[in-house]
Amino acid sequence: MAPSFLDGNSLFNFVVRDGNGVKGMVDLGLSEVPEKYVQPPKERIDKLNAIIHDNPPIDLSKLDGPDHDLVVDEIARAAETLGFFQVANHGVPVDVLESLKDAANHFFGQPPEKKAAYRVGASPSPSVKYGTSFVPEKEKALEWKDYISMLYTTDAEAHEYWPKECKDVALEYLRTSMKMVRKLLKVLIGKLGVTLDDSNIDGLIGLKIVNMNFYPTCPNPELTVGVGRHSDMGVLTVLLQDGIGGLYVKMEEEIDGKRKGDWVEIPPVAGALVINVGDTLQILSNGRYKSAEHRVRTTSTKSRVSIPIFTIPKPTEKIGPLPQVVEGDGVARYREFVFQEYMNNFFSNAHDGKKSLDFAKNI
């Protein structure tokens, strides 16, 4: 018998505990969004009045030519203001990006029991987790999203435990993206007047997580969110959008006629990747670079996929503002901590803008 989506407990058990996800609920037929997914008015996304972020992607191939310094300035300015930018000629083959989107749609198109085999408590590996929303047990309104999260340790473990529907292309996406991440990180840290060697960078991006996110069609997209307001906890995030769009970023300060607090849409650009600054890079830069507060809307016309790679410090890594930056600023805006503590705090709370950074602030 189909569960009653009018009953909150029945819905929660079906979607979250039994691993059917939002897609399982949608596939049973919905004419309206269940109450458990209706967001408070202040969290809803006004698509009609959205501001479009129309800056063209940054051409990373120019880092190796006479325009190197101009491109470095462009990357740094984006990290200092919006915390988001798109890149072209990034080194990840376009056919890999297309295969990645196909693989994500294929994985989420499977019967619920195939996906639920990876939920917490059932997954063959703690490195692979299928779920829905972010912290469903703590959220007043659930996010309209299902996901598979794959923590990278070794190629061998990935080949053994990652879902066969997506593991090969996800590994290729990760491998080719990491060359770009290292290059961007050297550029951004170098712009702070600091030089990091490869072992320093290894510590800062020692954890890599590939997520595949699926946003099913929604009968009332104006009432829901795919992902609520948050910033990412790591150093840099690499994101592949499909052609549907729905990513919104909050302006940290006034720039190019856009006001502080405005939400701007980052439209998908064919062949481009989105890069965003995470909390860790904001802390390392003593606040010069801004981790981007962002969120995702839903749509009634077509399901959407997005595939981020989160680059994160090793749990044992000590994180704090870089001493050379603090010396120049005259004040440390954040304290030093072991990154595992930050992770524990981040995953213990529902999304709530950039409150995750409060954990690291010097009081």
C-alpha positions as CSV (number, residue, x, y, z in Angstrom):
1,M,0.0,0.0,0.0
2,A,1.3,3.5,-0.9
3,P,2.2,5.6,2.1
4,S,0.2,8.7,3.0
5,F,2.2,11.7,2.2
6,L,-0.2,13.7,4.3
7,D,1.3,12.0,7.4
8,G,4.7,13.3,8.2
9,N,6.0,10.2,9.9
10,S,4.8,7.9,7.1
11,L,6.4,10.2,4.5
12,F,9.7,10.4,6.4
13,N,10.0,6.7,6.8
14,F,9.3,6.1,3.1
15,V,11.6,8.8,1.7
16,V,14.4,8.8,4.2
17,R,14.5,5.6,6.3
18,D,13.5,3.2,3.6
19,G,15.6,4.9,0.9
20,N,13.0,5.7,-1.7
21,G,14.1,9.3,-1.8
22,V,12.2,12.2,-3.3
23,K,12.2,10.4,-6.7
24,G,10.4,7.4,-5.2
25,M,7.8,9.7,-3.9
26,V,7.4,11.6,-7.1
27,D,7.1,8.4,-9.1
28,L,4.1,7.4,-7.1
29,G,2.3,10.5,-8.4
30,L,2.1,13.9,-6.8
31,S,-0.2,16.8,-7.6
32,E,1.2,19.0,-4.9
33,V,4.2,19.3,-2.6
34,P,3.8,17.5,0.8
35,E,3.8,19.8,3.8
36,K,7.1,18.5,4.9
37,Y,8.8,20.1,1.9
38,V,7.2,23.5,2.0
39,Q,9.8,26.1,2.8
40,P,9.1,29.2,5.0
41,P,8.5,32.2,2.7
42,K,11.9,33.7,3.4
43,E,13.7,30.6,2.1
44,R,11.8,30.4,-1.2
45,I,13.5,31.3,-4.5
46,D,11.9,33.9,-6.7
47,K,12.9,32.8,-10.2
48,L,11.0,35.5,-12.0
49,N,13.0,38.4,-10.5
50,A,16.3,36.6,-10.5
51,I,19.5,38.5,-11.4
52,I,21.6,36.6,-14.0
53,H,25.4,36.4,-13.4
54,D,26.5,37.0,-17.0
55,N,30.3,37.1,-16.6
56,P,31.8,34.7,-19.2
57,P,33.9,31.7,-18.0
58,I,37.5,32.4,-17.3
59,D,39.8,30.8,-19.9
60,L,42.3,28.7,-17.8
61,S,44.5,28.0,-20.9
62,K,45.6,31.6,-20.7
63,L,47.4,30.9,-17.4
64,D,50.1,29.4,-19.6
65,G,50.5,32.4,-21.9
66,P,51.2,36.2,-22.0
67,D,47.9,36.9,-20.3
68,H,48.9,34.9,-17.2
69,D,48.8,37.9,-14.7
70,L,45.5,39.2,-16.0
71,V,43.9,35.8,-15.6
72,V,45.3,35.4,-12.1
73,D,43.8,38.8,-11.2
74,E,40.5,37.7,-12.6
75,I,40.4,34.5,-10.6
76,A,41.4,36.3,-7.4
77,R,38.8,39.1,-7.9
78,A,36.1,36.5,-8.3
79,A,37.2,34.7,-5.2
80,E,37.3,38.0,-3.2
81,T,33.8,39.1,-4.3
82,L,31.3,36.5,-5.3
83,G,33.2,33.4,-4.3
84,F,32.0,31.7,-7.5
85,F,33.3,31.7,-11.1
86,Q,33.0,29.5,-14.2
87,V,36.0,28.2,-16.1
88,A,36.6,27.0,-19.6
89,N,39.6,25.1,-21.1
90,H,39.9,23.5,-17.7
91,G,41.4,20.2,-18.9
92,V,38.4,18.0,-18.2
93,P,37.3,16.5,-21.6
94,V,33.8,17.5,-22.7
95,D,32.9,13.9,-23.5
96,V,33.7,13.0,-19.8
97,L,31.3,15.8,-18.7
98,E,28.6,14.5,-21.0
99,S,29.1,10.9,-19.9
100,L,29.0,12.0,-16.3
101,K,25.5,13.5,-16.7
102,D,24.3,10.4,-18.4
103,A,25.7,8.2,-15.7
104,A,24.0,10.3,-13.0
105,N,20.7,10.1,-14.7
106,H,21.1,6.3,-15.2
107,F,22.0,5.8,-11.5
108,F,18.9,7.7,-10.2
109,G,16.7,6.1,-12.8
110,Q,17.1,2.7,-11.2
111,P,14.5,1.1,-9.0
112,P,14.5,2.4,-5.4
113,E,15.9,-0.9,-3.9
114,K,19.1,-0.6,-6.1
115,K,19.8,2.9,-4.8
116,A,18.8,2.1,-1.2
117,A,21.5,-0.6,-1.1
118,Y,23.9,2.3,-0.5
119,R,22.0,4.1,2.3
120,V,23.7,4.4,5.7
121,G,23.6,1.0,7.5
122,A,23.3,-0.9,4.3
123,S,26.1,0.4,2.1
124,P,29.0,-2.0,1.4
125,S,31.4,0.8,2.3
126,P,31.3,3.8,4.7
127,S,32.8,5.8,1.8
128,V,29.6,5.5,-0.3
129,K,26.4,6.9,0.9
130,Y,23.0,7.3,-0.8
131,G,20.6,9.7,0.9
132,T,18.2,12.6,0.6
133,S,18.1,16.2,1.8
134,F,21.1,17.2,4.0
135,V,20.4,16.4,7.7
136,P,16.7,15.3,7.4
137,E,16.4,14.6,11.1
138,K,17.1,18.2,12.0
139,E,15.4,20.0,9.1
140,K,12.1,21.8,9.6
141,A,11.5,21.6,5.8
142,L,13.2,18.9,3.7
143,E,15.3,19.6,0.6
144,W,13.9,18.3,-2.7
145,K,17.0,16.3,-3.6
146,D,18.5,12.8,-3.6
147,Y,22.2,12.1,-3.8
148,I,24.9,9.5,-3.9
149,S,28.2,10.6,-2.2
150,M,31.5,8.9,-2.9
151,L,34.5,9.6,-0.8
152,Y,37.7,8.9,-2.6
153,T,40.4,6.9,-0.8
154,T,42.1,4.8,-3.5
155,D,41.3,3.7,-7.1
156,A,41.1,0.1,-5.9
157,E,38.5,0.9,-3.2
158,A,36.5,3.0,-5.7
159,H,36.4,0.3,-8.3
160,E,35.3,-2.2,-5.6
161,Y,32.6,-0.1,-3.8
162,W,31.4,2.8,-6.0
163,P,28.2,2.1,-8.0
164,K,29.1,0.4,-11.3
165,E,26.7,2.7,-13.1
166,C,29.0,5.7,-12.5
167,K,32.3,4.7,-11.0
168,D,34.5,4.8,-14.1
169,V,33.4,8.2,-15.4
170,A,33.3,9.7,-11.8
171,L,37.0,8.6,-11.3
172,E,38.0,10.2,-14.6
173,Y,36.2,13.4,-13.7
174,L,38.0,13.4,-10.3
175,R,41.4,12.6,-11.8
176,T,41.2,15.3,-14.5
177,S,39.7,17.9,-12.2
178,M,42.3,17.7,-9.6
179,K,45.0,19.0,-11.9
180,M,42.9,22.1,-12.3
181,V,42.2,22.4,-8.5
182,R,45.9,22.3,-7.7
183,K,46.6,25.0,-10.3
184,L,43.8,27.2,-9.0
185,L,44.9,26.8,-5.4
186,K,48.5,27.7,-6.2
187,V,47.2,30.8,-8.0
188,L,44.9,31.9,-5.2
189,I,47.4,31.2,-2.4
190,G,50.2,32.8,-4.4
191,K,48.1,35.9,-4.8
192,L,48.1,36.2,-1.0
193,G,51.9,36.3,-1.1
194,V,52.3,32.7,0.1
195,T,54.0,29.8,-1.6
196,L,52.8,26.3,-0.8
197,D,54.7,23.2,-1.7
198,D,53.0,20.0,-3.0
199,S,52.9,18.4,0.5
200,N,51.1,21.5,1.9
201,I,48.5,21.3,-0.9
202,D,48.1,17.5,-0.4
203,G,47.1,18.3,3.2
204,L,44.6,20.9,2.2
205,I,42.9,18.7,-0.4
206,G,43.6,15.4,1.1
207,L,40.0,14.4,1.1
208,K,38.0,14.3,-2.2
209,I,34.3,13.6,-2.4
210,V,32.3,13.2,-5.6
211,N,28.6,13.7,-5.2
212,M,25.9,13.2,-7.8
213,N,22.8,15.2,-7.0
214,F,19.3,14.5,-8.4
215,Y,16.5,17.1,-8.3
216,P,13.2,15.4,-9.5
217,T,10.5,17.4,-11.1
218,C,8.5,19.3,-8.5
219,P,4.8,20.2,-8.8
220,N,5.2,23.4,-6.8
221,P,8.8,24.6,-7.3
222,E,8.0,28.0,-5.9
223,L,7.4,26.4,-2.5
224,T,10.5,24.2,-2.3
225,V,14.3,24.3,-2.5
226,G,16.6,21.7,-4.0
227,V,19.4,22.7,-1.5
228,G,19.0,25.3,1.2
229,R,21.3,28.3,1.9
230,H,24.8,27.1,2.8
231,S,28.5,27.5,2.1
232,D,30.8,24.5,1.4
233,M,33.2,23.5,4.2
234,G,36.2,22.6,2.0
235,V,38.8,24.5,0.0
236,L,37.4,24.6,-3.5
237,T,34.4,22.9,-5.0
238,V,34.2,21.9,-8.7
239,L,30.7,21.7,-10.0
240,L,29.2,20.3,-13.3
241,Q,25.7,21.6,-14.0
242,D,23.4,20.2,-16.6
243,G,21.6,22.5,-19.0
244,I,18.6,23.1,-16.8
245,G,20.1,25.5,-14.3
246,G,18.9,26.5,-10.8
247,L,22.1,27.5,-8.9
248,Y,21.9,30.9,-7.0
249,V,24.7,32.7,-5.1
250,K,24.4,35.5,-2.6
251,M,26.3,38.7,-3.2
252,E,28.8,39.3,-0.4
253,E,29.3,42.9,-1.4
254,E,28.2,45.4,-4.0
255,I,29.8,44.9,-7.4
256,D,28.9,45.5,-11.0
257,G,25.6,47.1,-10.1
258,K,24.5,44.1,-7.9
259,R,23.8,44.9,-4.3
260,K,25.0,43.1,-1.2
261,G,22.5,40.4,-0.2
262,D,21.2,40.0,-3.8
263,W,20.8,36.5,-5.1
264,V,22.2,35.9,-8.6
265,E,21.7,32.9,-10.8
266,I,24.7,31.1,-12.2
267,P,23.5,29.9,-15.6
268,P,24.9,26.7,-17.1
269,V,27.5,27.2,-19.9
270,A,28.1,24.3,-22.2
271,G,31.5,22.7,-21.5
272,A,32.2,25.0,-18.5
273,L,32.7,24.0,-14.9
274,V,31.7,26.1,-11.9
275,I,34.3,26.7,-9.1
276,N,33.3,28.0,-5.7
277,V,35.3,29.0,-2.7
278,G,34.7,27.0,0.5
279,D,34.9,27.9,4.2
280,T,38.4,26.5,4.5
281,L,39.8,28.9,1.9
282,Q,38.1,31.8,3.5
283,I,39.7,30.9,6.8
284,L,43.2,30.3,5.2
285,S,43.0,33.8,3.6
286,N,41.9,35.4,6.8
287,G,38.6,36.5,5.2
288,R,40.0,37.9,1.9
289,Y,38.5,35.1,-0.2
290,K,34.7,34.6,0.4
291,S,33.1,31.2,0.7
292,A,30.0,31.5,-1.3
293,E,26.6,31.2,0.2
294,H,24.5,29.4,-2.4
295,R,21.3,27.4,-2.9
296,V,19.4,25.5,-5.6
297,R,15.9,25.9,-6.9
298,T,13.7,23.1,-8.2
299,T,11.8,22.9,-11.5
300,S,8.4,21.6,-12.6
301,T,9.5,20.8,-16.2
302,K,12.4,18.4,-16.0
303,S,14.6,16.6,-13.5
304,R,18.0,18.1,-13.0
305,V,21.4,16.6,-12.1
306,S,24.6,18.3,-10.8
307,I,27.9,16.7,-9.9
308,P,30.2,18.5,-7.5
309,I,33.7,17.5,-6.3
310,F,34.4,18.7,-2.8
311,T,38.1,19.1,-2.0
312,I,38.6,19.1,1.8
313,P,41.6,19.0,4.2
314,K,42.6,15.8,5.8
315,P,40.7,15.4,9.1
316,T,44.0,15.6,11.1
317,E,45.1,18.8,9.3
318,K,45.4,21.9,11.5
319,I,43.6,24.8,9.8
320,G,43.8,28.5,10.5
321,P,44.7,31.8,8.8
322,L,48.0,31.7,7.0
323,P,50.6,33.4,9.3
324,Q,51.9,35.6,6.5
325,V,48.4,36.9,5.8
326,V,47.8,37.5,9.5
327,E,51.0,39.4,9.7
328,G,50.0,41.7,6.9
329,D,46.4,42.1,8.3
330,G,47.5,42.7,11.8
331,V,44.7,40.5,13.2
332,A,43.6,36.8,13.0
333,R,39.9,36.7,12.2
334,Y,39.7,32.9,12.7
335,R,41.3,30.6,15.2
336,E,43.2,27.4,14.5
337,F,41.5,24.0,14.8
338,V,41.9,20.4,13.7
339,F,39.7,20.0,10.6
340,Q,37.8,16.9,12.0
341,E,36.2,19.2,14.5
342,Y,35.0,21.5,11.7
343,M,33.6,18.5,9.8
344,N,31.8,17.2,12.9
345,N,30.1,20.6,13.4
346,F,29.3,21.0,9.7
347,F,27.5,17.7,9.4
348,S,25.6,18.0,12.7
349,N,23.5,21.0,11.7
350,A,20.9,21.7,9.0
351,H,21.9,24.2,6.3
352,D,21.7,27.8,7.6
353,G,23.6,30.2,5.4
354,K,27.3,30.7,6.5
355,K,26.7,29.9,10.2
356,S,29.2,27.0,9.7
357,L,32.0,29.6,9.8
358,D,31.0,30.8,13.3
359,F,32.7,27.7,14.6
360,A,36.1,29.1,13.5
361,K,35.7,32.8,14.3
362,N,37.9,34.4,16.9
363,I,35.5,35.6,19.5
